[in-house]
């Protein structure tokens, strides 16, 4: 039997679709760890309100978040 493990998923873009992906992923698996990258001015505040780690540069997220998967929104 496999031991379940926490998935680390990155979201590229925190517009309306990216925020929807965050909500759906949380419903599907509340243990998932999410990070997001979006250089937009409102993105950091959106990430804080969603309780996720924010990056403004894609390479920084890919290097620092140890992701299992990435969703491009």
BALO-77535 format. One record per residue (C-alpha): residue in three letters; x, y, z. Coordinates in Angstrom, 3 decimals. Example, Ala and Ser with C-alpha at 12.3 -4.5 7.8 and 13.67 -1.06 7.14 Angstrom:
BEGIN
[atom "Ala"; [12.300; -4.500; 7.800]]
[atom "Ser"; [13.670; -1.060; 7.140]]
***
This chain:
BEGIN
[atom "Unk"; [0.000; 0.000; 0.000]]
[atom "Unk"; [1.329; 3.428; -0.936]]
[atom "Unk"; [1.667; 6.078; 1.702]]
[atom "Unk"; [-0.137; 9.285; 0.714]]
[atom "Unk"; [2.071; 12.302; 0.405]]
[atom "Unk"; [1.476; 16.002; 0.187]]
[atom "Unk"; [1.511; 17.456; -3.308]]
[atom "Unk"; [3.182; 20.785; -3.947]]
[atom "Unk"; [1.476; 22.546; -6.842]]
[atom "Unk"; [2.421; 25.844; -8.450]]
[atom "Unk"; [-0.102; 28.123; -10.120]]
[atom "Unk"; [1.109; 30.404; -12.902]]
[atom "Unk"; [-1.176; 33.427; -12.903]]
[atom "Unk"; [-3.475; 34.613; -10.131]]
[atom "Unk"; [-6.204; 36.179; -12.207]]
[atom "Unk"; [-9.782; 34.938; -11.958]]
[atom "Unk"; [-8.933; 31.530; -13.436]]
[atom "Unk"; [-5.824; 31.068; -11.278]]
[atom "Unk"; [-7.782; 31.883; -8.116]]
[atom "Unk"; [-10.450; 29.398; -9.199]]
[atom "Unk"; [-7.781; 26.710; -9.612]]
[atom "Unk"; [-6.577; 27.419; -6.063]]
[atom "Unk"; [-10.089; 27.027; -4.646]]
[atom "Unk"; [-10.816; 23.834; -6.601]]
[atom "Unk"; [-7.480; 22.246; -5.665]]
[atom "Unk"; [-8.136; 23.016; -1.995]]
[atom "Unk"; [-11.570; 21.368; -2.222]]
[atom "Unk"; [-10.173; 18.323; -4.043]]
[atom "Unk"; [-7.309; 17.857; -1.575]]
[atom "Unk"; [-7.053; 20.074; 1.488]]
[atom "Unk"; [-3.497; 18.862; 2.165]]
[atom "Unk"; [-2.118; 20.250; -1.093]]
[atom "Unk"; [0.524; 22.963; -0.709]]
[atom "Unk"; [0.144; 25.785; -3.187]]
[atom "Unk"; [2.465; 28.468; -4.493]]
[atom "Unk"; [1.706; 31.009; -7.188]]
[atom "Unk"; [3.631; 33.258; -9.508]]
[atom "Unk"; [2.198; 36.469; -10.904]]
[atom "Unk"; [4.064; 39.763; -11.326]]
[atom "Unk"; [0.831; 41.784; -11.221]]
[atom "Unk"; [0.363; 44.481; -8.593]]
[atom "Unk"; [-2.619; 42.758; -6.929]]
[atom "Unk"; [-1.123; 39.244; -6.968]]
[atom "Unk"; [0.713; 39.417; -3.635]]
[atom "Unk"; [-2.453; 40.542; -1.842]]
[atom "Unk"; [-4.484; 37.842; -3.597]]
[atom "Unk"; [-1.970; 35.177; -2.552]]
[atom "Unk"; [-2.085; 36.390; 1.051]]
[atom "Unk"; [-5.887; 36.263; 1.074]]
[atom "Unk"; [-5.768; 32.712; -0.337]]
[atom "Unk"; [-3.123; 31.644; 2.174]]
[atom "Unk"; [-0.531; 30.660; -0.428]]
[atom "Unk"; [3.086; 31.562; -1.115]]
[atom "Unk"; [3.547; 34.272; -3.749]]
[atom "Unk"; [6.402; 34.694; -6.194]]
[atom "Unk"; [6.733; 37.491; -8.718]]
[atom "Unk"; [9.211; 35.573; -10.896]]
[atom "Unk"; [8.610; 32.131; -12.450]]
[atom "Unk"; [12.233; 31.004; -12.083]]
[atom "Unk"; [12.154; 31.896; -8.378]]
[atom "Unk"; [9.060; 29.729; -7.866]]
[atom "Unk"; [10.479; 26.832; -9.867]]
[atom "Unk"; [13.766; 27.018; -7.960]]
[atom "Unk"; [12.353; 27.604; -4.492]]
[atom "Unk"; [9.017; 25.821; -4.168]]
[atom "Unk"; [10.020; 22.166; -4.860]]
[atom "Unk"; [6.926; 21.577; -6.978]]
[atom "Unk"; [5.377; 18.299; -8.071]]
[atom "Unk"; [3.176; 19.953; -10.704]]
[atom "Unk"; [2.400; 23.342; -12.251]]
[atom "Unk"; [-0.951; 24.667; -13.473]]
[atom "Unk"; [-0.807; 27.414; -16.096]]
[atom "Unk"; [-3.895; 29.574; -15.636]]
***
